[in-house]
């Protein structure tokens, strides 16, 4: 992913509107590109503060860099979980296909005997 694409996805990241592949590519990019990370951090901080102000609350005093780092880690765990789910689904489908195939072959072979 290039910087232009990453910058266009900052608000999608903040709003949780990315598919797994896009999210994975985005996180990989901001982890190595300090410019894009800084932009994400700025927007993330502003969004966090605005969300609290809109709810009539004073924004809590958090280390926003730490909050963002933890959010990125959580998103990485989500990506791993989604990949594992896809792998298990694929493996289950393949196993089911093989079971059905062997059952069919077994029925065909028993009919010939």
N, CA and C of each residue as an Amber inpcrd file, in Angstrom:
protein
   339
   0.8540000  -1.1750000   0.0000000   0.0000000   0.0000000   0.0000000
   0.8950000   1.2320000   0.0000000   0.5070000   2.2250000  -0.7860000
   1.2810000   3.4630000  -0.8080000   0.6560000   4.4820000   0.1490000
   1.3840000   5.5800000   0.3630000   0.9440000   6.5980000   1.3230000
  -0.3930000   7.2220000   0.9370000  -0.5720000   7.4870000  -0.3460000
  -1.8120000   8.1210000  -0.7970000  -3.0170000   7.2410000  -0.4470000
  -2.8990000   5.9500000  -0.6970000  -3.9840000   5.0210000  -0.3840000
  -4.1980000   4.9420000   1.1250000  -3.1070000   4.8470000   1.8780000
  -3.2050000   4.7540000   3.3350000  -3.8750000   5.9950000   3.9180000
  -3.4830000   7.1650000   3.4360000  -4.0750000   8.4020000   3.9340000
  -5.5640000   8.4770000   3.6330000  -5.9700000   7.9220000   2.4920000
  -7.4000000   7.9470000   2.1450000  -8.2130000   6.9780000   2.9990000
  -7.5290000   6.0600000   3.6840000  -8.2310000   5.0520000   4.4850000
  -8.2350000   5.3400000   5.9830000  -7.6410000   6.4440000   6.3900000
  -7.5500000   6.7560000   7.8220000  -8.9370000   6.8110000   8.4660000
  -9.8640000   7.5090000   7.8680000 -11.2000000   7.6050000   8.4790000
 -11.9350000   6.2680000   8.4260000 -11.6930000   5.4770000   7.3810000
 -12.3010000   4.1400000   7.3380000 -11.7670000   3.2800000   8.4790000
 -10.4740000   3.4090000   8.7780000  -9.9030000   2.6660000   9.9020000
 -10.5750000   3.1000000  11.2080000 -10.6470000   4.3820000  11.4220000
 -11.2110000   4.9100000  12.6650000 -12.6630000   4.4820000  12.8240000
 -13.4060000   4.4670000  11.7240000 -14.8220000   4.1070000  11.7790000
 -15.0740000   2.6090000  11.6470000 -14.0180000   1.8130000  11.5290000
 -14.1650000   0.3670000  11.4390000 -14.8300000  -0.0950000  10.1540000
 -14.5390000   0.5800000   9.0500000 -15.1900000   0.2760000   7.7780000
 -14.2090000  -0.2890000   6.7490000 -13.3940000  -1.2400000   7.1780000
 -12.4240000  -1.8550000   6.2730000 -12.6410000  -3.3580000   6.2750000
 -12.4290000  -3.9700000   5.0940000 -12.4620000  -5.4250000   5.0910000
 -11.1190000  -5.9220000   5.6360000 -11.0330000  -7.1960000   5.9060000
  -9.8660000  -7.7540000   6.5890000  -8.5770000  -7.5330000   5.8040000
  -8.5890000  -7.7720000   4.5170000  -7.3780000  -7.6180000   3.6930000
  -6.9190000  -6.1660000   3.6720000  -7.8660000  -5.2530000   3.4890000
  -7.5390000  -3.8250000   3.4650000  -6.9840000  -3.3880000   4.8200000
  -7.6010000  -3.8680000   5.8920000  -7.1440000  -3.5460000   7.2420000
  -5.7300000  -4.0630000   7.4740000  -5.4660000  -5.2790000   7.0340000
  -4.1410000  -5.8590000   7.1830000  -3.0900000  -5.0440000   6.4330000
  -3.3980000  -4.6690000   5.2030000  -2.4650000  -3.8610000   4.4050000
  -2.2540000  -2.4790000   5.0220000  -3.3270000  -1.8800000   5.5110000
  -3.2500000  -0.5590000   6.1250000  -2.3560000  -0.5860000   7.3610000
  -2.5810000  -1.5550000   8.2400000  -1.7880000  -1.6450000   9.4690000
  -0.3240000  -1.8990000   9.1360000  -0.0820000  -2.7850000   8.1870000
   1.3070000  -3.0620000   7.7810000   1.9810000  -1.7830000   7.2950000
   1.2450000  -0.9570000   6.5710000   1.8300000   0.2770000   6.0520000
   2.1060000   1.2830000   7.1700000   1.1240000   1.5400000   8.0340000
   1.3340000   2.5650000   9.0620000   2.3710000   2.1410000  10.0960000
   2.6320000   0.8450000  10.1890000   3.6720000   0.3850000  11.1150000
   5.0710000   0.7250000  10.6130000   5.2320000   0.8980000   9.3050000
   6.5640000   1.1980000   8.7610000   6.6870000   2.6120000   8.2110000
   5.5710000   3.3240000   8.0750000   5.5840000   4.6750000   7.5110000
   5.2240000   5.6770000   8.6120000   6.2160000   6.3840000   9.0970000
   5.9780000   7.3140000  10.2090000   5.0520000   8.4540000   9.8120000
   5.1070000   8.8870000   8.5740000   4.2400000   9.9680000   8.1100000
   2.7630000   9.5500000   8.1740000   2.4670000   8.3750000   7.6820000
   1.0760000   7.8890000   7.7020000   0.6290000   7.5700000   9.1250000
   1.5590000   7.0530000   9.9420000   1.2240000   6.7900000  11.3380000
   0.8860000   8.0890000  12.0540000   1.6820000   9.1250000  11.8090000
   1.4220000  10.4230000  12.4400000   0.0640000  10.9640000  12.0280000
  -0.2780000  10.8070000  10.7510000  -1.5890000  11.2750000  10.2990000
  -2.7060000  10.4800000  10.9680000  -2.5350000   9.1680000  11.0500000
  -3.5280000   8.3400000  11.7410000  -3.6510000   8.7670000  13.1930000
  -2.5380000   8.9930000  13.8420000  -2.5540000   9.3890000  15.2460000
  -3.2860000  10.7190000  15.4370000  -3.0750000  11.6570000  14.5590000
  -3.7430000  12.9560000  14.6470000  -5.2550000  12.7990000  14.4960000
  -5.6710000  12.1230000  13.4460000  -7.1030000  11.9230000  13.2210000
  -7.7350000  11.1030000  14.3380000  -7.0260000  10.0890000  14.8120000
  -7.5290000   9.2330000  15.8800000  -7.7550000  10.0420000  17.1530000
  -6.8120000  10.9050000  17.4790000  -6.9230000  11.7460000  18.6710000
  -8.0920000  12.7180000  18.5480000  -8.2050000  13.3560000  17.4040000
  -9.3060000  14.3070000  17.1760000 -10.6400000  13.5850000  17.2460000
 -10.7490000  12.4330000  16.5890000 -11.9950000  11.6630000  16.6010000
 -12.3700000  11.2770000  18.0310000 -11.3890000  10.7950000  18.7880000
 -11.6250000  10.3790000  20.1670000 -12.1430000  11.5450000  21.0100000
 -11.5100000  12.7060000  20.8680000 -11.9270000  13.8850000  21.6300000
 -13.3180000  14.3510000  21.2010000 -13.5720000  14.3840000  19.8900000
 -14.8820000  14.8350000  19.3850000 -15.9940000  13.9100000  19.8360000
 -15.7170000  12.6250000  19.8660000 -16.7260000  11.6600000  20.3060000
 -17.1580000  11.9340000  21.7390000 -16.2010000  12.2470000  22.5880000
 -16.5250000  12.5430000  23.9840000 -17.2300000  13.8910000  24.1260000
 -16.8120000  14.8650000  23.3640000 -17.4490000  16.1800000  23.4400000
 -18.8980000  16.1280000  22.9410000 -19.1460000  15.3480000  21.8910000
 -20.5090000  15.2160000  21.3730000 -21.4300000  14.5550000  22.3830000
 -20.8690000  13.7180000  23.2320000 -21.6560000  13.0490000  24.2720000
 -21.7570000  13.8970000  25.5440000 -21.2700000  15.1350000  25.4810000
 -21.3310000  16.0380000  26.6280000 -20.3260000  15.7030000  27.7080000
 -19.3020000  14.9610000  27.3470000 -18.2840000  14.5730000  28.3200000
 -17.0060000  15.3550000  28.0630000 -16.2170000  15.4850000  29.0880000
 -14.8740000  16.0080000  28.9000000 -14.0000000  14.8380000  28.4490000
 -13.2050000  15.0420000  27.4170000 -12.3380000  13.9390000  26.9850000
 -11.3930000  13.5370000  28.1120000 -11.3090000  12.2510000  28.3840000
 -10.3940000  11.8180000  29.4420000  -8.9500000  12.0900000  29.0460000
  -8.1180000  12.2000000  30.0390000  -6.6970000  12.4340000  29.7840000
  -6.0030000  11.0890000  29.6050000  -5.9190000  10.6650000  28.3730000
  -5.2470000   9.4200000  28.0420000  -4.0020000   9.7220000  27.2410000
  -3.0820000   8.8170000  27.3010000  -1.9460000   8.8580000  26.3950000
  -2.4750000   8.2990000  25.0770000  -2.8390000   9.1720000  24.1670000
  -3.5140000   8.7500000  22.9480000  -2.6210000   7.8800000  22.0750000
  -1.3170000   8.0760000  22.1440000  -0.4420000   7.1960000  21.3780000
  -0.5730000   5.7720000  21.8880000  -0.6240000   5.6090000  23.1980000
  -0.7920000   4.2780000  23.7850000  -2.1480000   3.6790000  23.4030000
  -3.1860000   4.4930000  23.4330000  -4.5300000   4.0230000  23.0630000
  -4.5370000   3.5590000  21.6100000  -3.8970000   4.3150000  20.7330000
  -3.8280000   3.9400000  19.3260000  -3.0180000   2.6610000  19.1420000
  -1.8980000   2.5470000  19.8090000  -1.0710000   1.3370000  19.7140000
  -1.8810000   0.1130000  20.1530000  -2.6290000   0.2490000  21.2320000
  -3.4610000  -0.8580000  21.7070000  -4.5790000  -1.1750000  20.7100000
  -5.1380000  -0.1540000  20.0920000  -6.1750000  -0.3700000  19.0880000
  -5.6030000  -1.1160000  17.8800000  -4.4150000  -0.7320000  17.4470000
  -3.7670000  -1.4160000  16.3310000  -3.4900000  -2.8820000  16.6830000
  -3.0500000  -3.1410000  17.9130000  -2.8110000  -4.5250000  18.3510000
  -4.1130000  -5.3190000  18.3500000  -5.1830000  -4.6840000  18.8180000
  -6.4830000  -5.3560000  18.8350000  -6.9300000  -5.6790000  17.4090000
  -6.7100000  -4.7590000  16.4950000  -7.0830000  -5.0030000  15.1020000
  -6.2340000  -6.1200000  14.4940000  -4.9710000  -6.2050000  14.8680000
  -4.1230000  -7.2910000  14.3860000  -4.6080000  -8.6370000  14.9190000
  -5.0600000  -8.6700000  16.1730000  -5.6310000  -9.9060000  16.7210000
  -6.9050000 -10.2800000  15.9720000  -7.7200000  -9.2800000  15.6410000
  -8.9340000  -9.5080000  14.8670000  -8.5950000 -10.1140000  13.4990000
  -7.5730000  -9.6030000  12.8420000  -7.1520000 -10.1200000  11.5370000
  -6.7390000 -11.5840000  11.6610000  -5.9340000 -11.9000000  12.6780000
  -5.5140000 -13.2900000  12.8780000  -6.7160000 -14.1990000  13.1260000
  -7.6590000 -13.7220000  13.9170000  -8.8660000 -14.4940000  14.2130000
  -9.6700000 -14.7380000  12.9360000  -9.8320000 -13.7130000  12.1170000
 -10.5810000 -13.8540000  10.8680000  -9.8800000 -14.8150000   9.9110000
  -8.5620000 -14.7500000   9.8470000  -7.8130000 -15.6680000   8.9940000
  -7.9670000 -17.1050000   9.4910000  -7.9220000 -17.2900000  10.7970000
  -8.1020000 -18.6170000  11.3740000  -9.4990000 -19.1460000  11.0710000
 -10.5100000 -18.2900000  11.1980000 -11.8810000 -18.7050000  10.8750000
 -11.9830000 -19.1480000   9.4160000 -11.3880000 -18.3970000   8.5120000
 -11.4190000 -18.7530000   7.0880000 -10.7020000 -20.0700000   6.8430000
  -9.5610000 -20.2750000   7.5010000  -8.8180000 -21.5170000   7.3410000
  -9.6410000 -22.7000000   7.8320000 -10.2530000 -22.5610000   8.9990000
 -11.0650000 -23.6440000   9.5540000 -12.2450000 -23.9400000   8.6490000
 -12.8820000 -22.9150000   8.1210000 -14.0050000 -23.1120000   7.2020000
 -13.5500000 -23.8430000   5.9420000 -12.4380000 -23.4240000   5.3760000
 -11.9130000 -24.0740000   4.1700000 -11.5370000 -25.5250000   4.4630000
 -10.8520000 -25.7510000   5.5700000 -10.4520000 -27.1140000   5.9320000
 -11.6780000 -27.9920000   6.1550000 -12.7050000 -27.4570000   6.7820000
 -13.9410000 -28.2000000   7.0120000 -14.6170000 -28.5470000   5.6940000
 -14.6640000 -27.6060000   4.7720000 -15.2680000 -27.8520000   3.4580000
 -14.5020000 -28.9350000   2.7020000 -13.1820000 -28.8600000   2.7420000
 -12.3660000 -29.8770000   2.0630000 -12.5860000 -31.2400000   2.6990000
 -12.5910000 -31.2960000   4.0100000 -12.8160000 -32.5560000   4.7160000
 -14.1930000 -33.1250000   4.3900000 -15.1970000 -32.2850000   4.3960000
 -16.5480000 -32.7200000   4.0620000 -16.6140000 -33.2360000   2.6240000
 -15.9660000 -32.5430000   1.7240000 -15.9180000 -32.9790000   0.3290000
 -15.2700000 -34.3580000   0.2230000 -14.1600000 -34.5570000   0.9310000
 -13.4650000 -35.8460000   0.8840000 -14.3180000 -36.9620000   1.4840000
 -14.9950000 -36.6900000   2.5720000 -15.8720000 -37.6860000   3.1870000
 -16.9750000 -38.0810000   2.2130000 -17.6020000 -37.1050000   1.5830000
 -18.6570000 -37.3880000   0.6110000 -18.0850000 -38.1520000  -0.5810000
 -16.9410000 -37.7360000  -1.0510000 -16.3070000 -38.4170000  -2.1870000
 -16.0100000 -39.8690000  -1.8590000 -15.4260000 -40.1270000  -0.6910000
 -15.1310000 -41.5040000  -0.3000000 -16.4120000 -42.3070000  -0.0860000
 -17.4570000 -41.6730000   0.4150000 -18.7380000 -42.3700000   0.5820000
 -19.3070000 -42.7610000  -0.7770000 -19.2370000 -41.8600000  -1.7380000
 -19.7330000 -42.1540000  -3.0820000 -18.9110000 -43.2670000  -3.7220000
 -17.5870000 -43.1640000  -3.6190000 -16.7140000 -44.1980000  -4.1800000
 -16.9770000 -45.5310000  -3.4970000 -17.1790000 -45.5160000  -2.2000000
 -17.4820000 -46.7380000  -1.4570000 -18.7970000 -47.3610000  -1.9160000
 -19.8180000 -46.5320000  -2.1530000 -21.1050000 -47.0400000  -2.6390000
 -20.9630000 -47.6180000  -4.0330000 -20.2310000 -46.9570000  -4.8770000
 -20.0440000 -47.4410000  -6.2460000 -19.2910000 -48.7710000  -6.2340000
 -18.2380000 -48.8470000  -5.4340000 -17.4620000 -50.0850000  -5.3580000
 -18.2710000 -51.2230000  -4.7700000 -19.1250000 -50.9580000  -3.7680000
 -19.9330000 -52.0280000  -3.1770000 -21.0120000 -52.5160000  -4.1430000
 -21.4780000 -51.6510000  -5.0500000 -22.4660000 -52.0680000  -6.0460000
 -21.8590000 -53.0070000  -7.0700000 -20.5640000 -52.8900000  -7.3330000
 -19.9090000 -53.7390000  -8.3160000 -19.5550000 -55.1100000  -7.7290000
 -19.5400000 -55.2190000  -6.4390000 -19.1730000 -56.5010000  -5.8240000
 -20.3580000 -57.3510000  -5.6960000
